[in-house]
């Protein structure tokens, strides 16, 4: 994933950009960057690796050196950015969030015979933000270039540009991710997360529609290209990677998660399948609100049988060594013995992707004295790696727990019946649940249905992307 924040004000905006970008740190773990423009000093830019150190720590020294009344920054889980680009369209900084599935094809088609060179990253691949800029520069204006780039890109591209005239923001053509404009007393901002600018004294002024492009200045914002009618916003914004106090398309993340848990419990009670447990708990952190909703509806007590110790290692996947990452994950889980020993527990997690850490969590609970551990996923079985964003993106769909289990059960034949396996009311769906339970050590397993998830979000289902569950665009 990734996130961004930009501001154009009648005063120095550096601190706004610094704190606004920092408030997107939950969306990425690899790179952080800032670019600021000042009429006298020009563009100032810095990029840091944030895999082992938080964004704010890496940029504290840079902030005191930067100055300018317009600026932007980003958190990236992929490429180093923002980039500074000089072309016939002028000098600008660019940041993107999304995926280009046809990057190699685009390079070959448009640039291989015209003397254009790209800086290769350590992986040998082209920086997708650099490629996006090259596509934009194929046209005679930034707006035409952005629309052209989004047209030829297979995947998604949400784009933020900083020029000497302000910020140009473009939501990807199907609106898979949000882009919001905030209004303050001394200027305007643009952001992925709404709560990021609310803490800085801005209030929501406009939420871009799919494919919409706007220019933001200290005086306001203007539409450069209208929004399209079709939208496919990512459902995982609400279930997993959105921050609790964020709102997307008018729907608050925390409230959606409560509703989602309530719907799961409601449906399980209706089927007569609610197990007898002492406590309902959430797998920290994003599973907790789903579990609160489940507990409220089921009438079971909510508890926290274990907590995560995060002051030293806020993210278990930050260390470069897999052995260290595994050990850190174990060290972070601190049990509350009085809530575990001899207890029957039901846990709700936001999703089950590969299942590796969840398996370790269940083993930890049993070793801490739990009598039963029931598991619930707040979304359906993930059958397809995401091809539009970086959530559940894998080298192979067979890395996903549900798909790997189907392959074990029926081989290639099973891959022809994924719809049945994803529906837990079918014979194949029940077989999937039983097999995963046996493999993972769950006392029972349940997945939220797709209909239940869409009900919890509450907007027209035709406007929500559910590709990772259905494989359908």
C-alpha positions in Angstrom: 0.0 0.0 0.0 1.0 3.6 0.6 -0.3 7.0 1.4 0.3 10.7 0.8 -0.3 14.2 2.1 0.2 17.6 0.6 -0.6 21.2 1.6 -0.6 24.6 0.0 -0.8 27.5 2.5 -0.3 31.2 3.0 2.5 30.4 5.5 5.2 27.8 5.8 3.6 24.4 5.4 6.5 22.1 6.2 5.2 21.0 9.6 1.8 20.3 8.2 3.3 18.1 5.6 5.6 16.4 8.1 2.8 15.5 10.5 0.3 14.8 7.7 2.6 12.2 6.1 3.6 10.7 9.5 -0.1 10.0 10.1 -0.1 7.7 7.0 2.7 5.5 8.5 0.2 2.6 9.0 -0.1 2.3 5.2 3.6 1.4 4.4 6.9 0.3 5.8 9.6 0.7 3.2 10.1 4.3 2.1 9.1 7.8 3.2 9.6 11.0 1.3 9.0 14.7 1.3 9.2 17.5 -1.3 8.7 21.2 -0.6 8.6 24.2 -2.9 9.7 27.7 -2.1 9.8 30.5 -4.8 13.4 31.4 -3.7 14.8 28.1 -2.7 13.1 26.1 -5.4 12.3 22.4 -4.8 13.7 20.6 -1.7 13.3 16.9 -1.5 14.4 14.0 0.7 13.7 10.2 0.7 14.6 7.8 3.6 14.3 4.1 4.2 11.8 3.6 7.0 12.0 -0.2 7.3 13.7 -0.1 10.7 13.0 3.5 11.9 9.7 5.4 11.9 9.1 8.2 9.4 9.2 11.0 12.0 12.6 9.9 13.3 14.2 9.9 9.9 12.8 13.3 8.9 13.3 15.3 12.1 16.6 16.8 10.9 15.2 17.5 7.4 12.1 19.4 8.6 14.2 22.2 10.2 16.0 22.7 6.9 13.0 22.7 4.6 11.0 25.8 3.9 8.1 26.6 1.6 4.4 27.3 1.4 3.6 24.2 -0.7 4.7 20.7 -0.2 3.8 17.0 -0.3 5.1 13.7 1.1 4.3 10.0 1.0 4.7 6.7 2.7 5.5 3.9 0.2 5.5 0.2 0.5 7.2 -0.1 -2.9 9.3 2.5 -4.7 11.4 5.4 -3.4 9.4 8.6 -3.9 8.4 11.4 -4.4 10.6 11.9 -7.5 11.6 15.2 -9.0 10.9 15.2 -12.8 12.1 17.8 -15.4 10.3 17.7 -18.8 8.7 19.8 -21.4 5.8 20.1 -18.9 8.1 21.8 -16.4 9.7 20.7 -13.1 7.4 18.9 -10.7 7.5 16.3 -7.9 5.4 13.2 -8.2 4.1 10.5 -5.9 1.9 7.6 -6.8 -0.1 4.8 -5.0 -1.1 1.7 -6.9 0.2 -1.0 -9.1 1.3 -1.2 -12.8 0.9 -4.8 -13.9 2.0 -4.1 -17.4 5.1 -2.0 -16.6 7.4 -4.1 -18.7 5.0 -3.9 -21.6 4.7 -0.2 -21.4 8.4 0.3 -21.3 8.9 -1.9 -24.3 6.0 -0.3 -26.2 6.7 3.4 -25.6 10.3 3.9 -24.7 12.6 1.0 -25.8 13.4 2.6 -29.2 13.4 6.3 -28.3 16.6 6.6 -26.2 14.6 6.8 -23.0 16.4 5.3 -19.9 15.0 4.3 -16.5 16.9 3.9 -13.3 16.6 0.3 -12.3 15.9 -0.5 -8.7 17.8 -3.2 -6.8 15.2 -5.7 -8.0 16.0 -4.8 -11.6 12.4 -3.4 -12.0 11.5 0.1 -13.1 10.3 2.5 -10.4 6.6 2.7 -11.2 6.4 6.3 -10.2 9.1 7.2 -12.7 7.2 5.2 -15.4 4.0 7.0 -14.5 5.8 10.4 -14.9 7.2 9.2 -18.3 3.7 8.4 -19.5 2.4 11.8 -18.3 5.2 13.5 -20.2 3.9 11.9 -23.5 1.2 14.5 -23.6 1.0 18.3 -24.0 -0.3 19.1 -20.5 -0.2 17.6 -17.0 -3.9 16.9 -17.0 -3.9 15.2 -20.4 -0.8 13.2 -19.4 -2.4 12.0 -16.1 -5.5 10.9 -17.9 -3.4 9.2 -20.6 -1.3 7.4 -18.0 -4.3 6.1 -16.1 -5.8 4.9 -19.4 -2.9 2.8 -20.4 -1.9 1.5 -17.0 -3.2 -2.0 -16.2 -3.8 -1.8 -12.4 -4.4 1.5 -10.6 -2.7 4.8 -10.2 -3.6 7.5 -7.8 -1.3 10.5 -8.5 -0.1 13.5 -6.6 2.0 16.3 -8.3 3.7 19.3 -6.7 4.4 22.1 -9.1 5.4 25.8 -8.6 1.6 26.6 -9.0 0.4 24.2 -6.2 -0.7 20.6 -6.1 -2.5 18.5 -8.7 -4.3 15.4 -7.3 -5.8 12.7 -9.3 -7.8 9.8 -8.0 -7.4 6.6 -9.9 -9.9 6.0 -12.7 -12.1 3.6 -10.7 -11.6 5.2 -7.3 -10.0 2.2 -5.7 -8.4 4.5 -3.1 -9.7 7.8 -1.5 -8.4 11.3 -2.1 -9.8 14.1 0.0 -9.3 17.9 0.0 -9.2 19.7 3.4 -9.8 23.4 4.0 -8.0 25.4 6.7 -7.9 29.0 7.8 -4.7 29.6 5.9 -4.8 27.1 3.0 -5.8 23.8 1.7 -4.5 20.2 1.8 -5.0 16.9 0.0 -4.8 13.6 1.8 -5.4 9.8 1.6 -6.7 9.8 5.3 -9.2 12.3 6.5 -8.1 12.2 10.2 -4.5 13.2 9.2 -5.6 16.8 8.3 -8.3 17.1 10.9 -5.6 17.0 13.6 -3.9 19.9 11.8 -6.9 22.2 11.8 -8.4 21.3 8.4 -11.9 20.1 7.7 -13.1 18.0 4.8 -14.1 20.2 1.8 -14.3 17.7 -1.0 -13.9 14.0 -1.7 -12.7 13.3 -5.2 -14.7 11.0 -7.4 -13.2 8.2 -9.6 -10.8 9.6 -12.1 -11.4 13.2 -10.9 -8.4 15.6 -11.1 -8.1 18.8 -9.1 -5.6 21.6 -8.6 -5.2 22.8 -5.0 -3.8 26.2 -4.0 -3.8 28.3 -0.9 -7.0 30.0 -2.1 -9.0 26.8 -2.8 -9.3 24.0 -5.3 -10.6 23.8 -8.8 -11.6 20.8 -10.9 -9.4 20.0 -13.9 -11.2 16.8 -15.0 -14.6 15.5 -13.9 -15.3 12.3 -12.0 -16.4 9.2 -13.8 -19.6 7.3 -13.0 -18.0 3.9 -12.3 -16.3 3.2 -9.0 -14.6 0.2 -7.4 -13.3 1.3 -4.0 -11.3 -1.3 -2.1 -13.3 -3.1 0.6 -10.2 -3.7 2.7 -10.1 0.1 3.4 -12.7 -0.7 6.0 -11.9 -4.2 7.1 -8.1 -3.9 7.5 -5.8 -1.1 6.5 -7.9 2.0 7.0 -7.4 3.8 10.3 -10.3 3.6 12.8 -11.3 7.3 12.6 -11.1 7.6 8.8 -14.1 8.0 6.6 -14.4 6.7 3.0 -17.4 7.6 0.9 -19.0 8.8 4.1 -18.6 5.5 5.9 -16.5 5.5 9.1 -14.0 2.6 9.5 -14.6 1.9 13.2 -18.3 1.9 12.9 -18.2 -0.4 9.9 -16.1 -2.9 11.8 -18.6 -2.9 14.7 -21.4 -3.5 12.3 -19.4 -6.2 10.6 -18.8 -8.1 13.8 -22.5 -7.7 14.8 -23.6 -9.2 11.4 -21.2 -12.1 11.8 -22.6 -12.9 15.2 -26.2 -12.3 14.1 -25.8 -14.8 11.2 -24.0 -17.4 13.3 -26.8 -17.3 16.0 -29.4 -17.7 13.3 -27.6 -20.8 12.1 -27.3 -22.1 15.6 -23.5 -22.3 15.3 -22.4 -19.9 18.1 -20.0 -21.9 20.3 -20.1 -21.7 24.1 -17.1 -19.6 25.1 -16.2 -17.4 28.1 -14.7 -14.6 26.1 -14.8 -13.0 22.6 -11.5 -11.3 21.7 -9.9 -9.5 18.7 -6.5 -10.3 17.2 -4.7 -7.0 17.8 -5.0 -4.5 16.4 -7.5 -4.3 13.5 -9.4 -7.4 14.6 -10.5 -5.7 17.9 -13.4 -3.6 16.7 -14.8 -6.5 14.7 -14.6 -8.5 17.9 -16.4 -5.8 19.9 -19.3 -5.9 17.5 -19.4 -9.7 17.6 -19.3 -9.6 21.4 -22.1 -7.0 21.7 -24.4 -9.0 19.4 -23.6 -12.4 20.8 -23.9 -11.4 24.4 -20.5 -12.9 25.2 -18.1 -10.9 27.3 -15.3 -9.1 25.4 -11.8 -9.5 26.8 -8.2 -9.1 25.8 -6.5 -12.4 26.6 -3.2 -11.1 25.2 -1.8 -7.7 24.3 1.0 -6.7 21.9 4.1 -5.0 23.4 5.0 -2.5 20.7 7.3 0.3 22.2 10.5 -1.3 20.8 9.2 -3.2 17.8 5.9 -1.6 16.5 5.8 -3.9 13.5 7.0 -7.6 13.6 8.0 -7.6 9.9 10.4 -4.7 10.2 13.7 -6.6 10.9 15.5 -7.8 7.8 16.0 -11.4 9.1 13.1 -13.8 9.0 14.4 -15.5 12.2 14.4 -12.1 14.0 11.0 -11.2 12.6 9.6 -14.5 13.9 11.2 -14.0 17.3 9.9 -10.4 17.5 6.4 -11.6 16.7 6.6 -14.0 19.6 8.1 -11.5 22.0 5.3 -9.0 21.2 2.5 -11.3 22.4 2.1 -10.9 26.2 -0.5 -13.2 27.7 -3.0 -12.4 30.5 -3.0 -15.8 32.1 -6.2 -15.1 34.1 -8.1 -14.7 30.8 -6.5 -17.7 29.1 -5.9 -20.6 31.4 -8.7 -23.1 31.2 -10.8 -20.8 29.1 -12.8 -21.3 25.9 -12.0 -18.3 23.6 -13.4 -17.0 20.4 -11.0 -14.7 18.4 -12.0 -12.4 15.5 -9.3 -11.3 13.0 -9.7 -8.8 10.2 -8.7 -11.4 7.6 -6.8 -14.6 7.1 -4.3 -14.3 4.2 -1.4 -16.7 4.5 -2.2 -17.8 8.1 1.5 -18.0 9.2 1.3 -15.5 12.1 -2.2 -16.7 13.0 -0.9 -20.3 13.4 1.8 -19.0 15.8 -0.8 -17.0 17.7 -3.0 -20.1 18.2 0.0 -22.2 19.3 0.9 -19.4 21.8 -2.7 -19.4 23.2 -2.7 -23.2 23.7 0.7 -23.1 25.3 -0.6 -20.4 27.6 -3.3 -22.7 28.8 -6.4 -22.1 26.6 -8.9 -24.9 26.5 -10.4 -24.0 23.2 -9.6 -21.4 20.5 -12.3 -20.6 18.0 -11.4 -18.3 15.1 -13.5 -16.0 13.0 -12.4 -14.0 9.9 -14.1 -10.6 9.4 -14.1 -11.2 5.6 -14.6 -14.2 3.2 -11.8 -16.6 2.3 -9.2 -14.7 0.2 -8.8 -16.6 -3.1 -6.9 -14.1 -5.3 -3.9 -11.9 -4.8 -4.8 -8.2 -5.3 -3.8 -6.9 -8.7 -4.8 -3.3 -8.0 -3.1 -2.5 -4.7 -0.5 -4.1 -2.5 -2.9 -5.8 -0.1 -2.8 -9.6 -0.3 -0.4 -9.3 -3.2 1.6 -12.5 -3.6 4.1 -14.1 -6.0 1.4 -16.8 -6.4 -2.2 -17.1 -5.4 -1.1 -20.5 -4.0 0.6 -18.6 -1.2 -2.9 -17.7 0.1 -4.1 -20.1 2.8 -7.6 -20.8 1.2 -6.2 -21.4 -2.3 -3.4 -23.6 -1.0 -6.0 -25.6 0.9 -8.2 -26.0 -2.1 -5.2 -27.3 -4.1 -4.4 -29.9 -1.4 -8.0 -31.1 -1.3 -8.8 -31.4 -5.0 -5.7 -30.4 -7.0 -6.4 -28.4 -10.2 -10.0 -29.6 -10.3 -10.6 -27.7 -7.1 -9.5 -24.5 -8.7 -12.6 -24.7 -11.0 -14.9 -24.6 -7.9 -13.5 -21.6 -6.0 -17.0 -20.0 -5.7 -18.2 -23.1 -3.9 -15.2 -23.2 -1.6 -15.7 -19.5 -0.8 -19.3 -20.1 0.3 -19.1 -21.8 3.7 -22.7 -23.1 3.3 -21.8 -25.5 0.5 -20.3 -29.0 0.9 -16.9 -27.8 -0.5 -17.0 -24.7 1.8 -17.5 -26.9 4.8 -14.7 -29.1 3.7 -12.4 -26.0 3.5 -13.4 -24.9 7.0 -12.7 -28.4 8.5 -9.4 -28.8 6.8 -8.1 -25.4 7.9 -9.3 -26.1 11.4 -7.3 -29.3 11.5 -4.2 -27.7 10.0 -4.3 -24.6 12.2 -5.5 -26.1 15.4 -8.8 -24.1 15.6 -11.6 -25.5 17.7 -13.9 -24.0 15.0 -13.6 -21.6 12.1 -16.0 -19.1 10.5 -15.7 -16.6 7.7 -17.8 -13.5 7.2 -20.0 -13.9 4.1 -19.5 -11.5 1.2 -23.1 -10.4 1.5 -22.5 -9.7 5.2 -19.4 -7.7 4.5 -21.1 -5.6 1.9 -24.0 -5.0 4.2 -21.6 -3.7 6.9 -20.0 -1.3 4.5 -23.4 -0.1 3.4 -22.8 1.5 0.0 -23.9 0.1 -3.4 -22.1 -3.2 -3.9 -21.5 -2.4 -7.5 -19.1 0.4 -6.4 -16.9 -1.9 -4.2 -14.0 -3.9 -5.4 -14.2 -7.5 -4.2 -11.6 -9.0 -6.6 -9.6 -10.8 -3.9 -12.6 -12.9 -2.9 -14.4 -13.4 -6.3 -11.7 -12.9 -8.9 -14.1 -10.6 -10.8 -13.4 -7.0 -11.7 
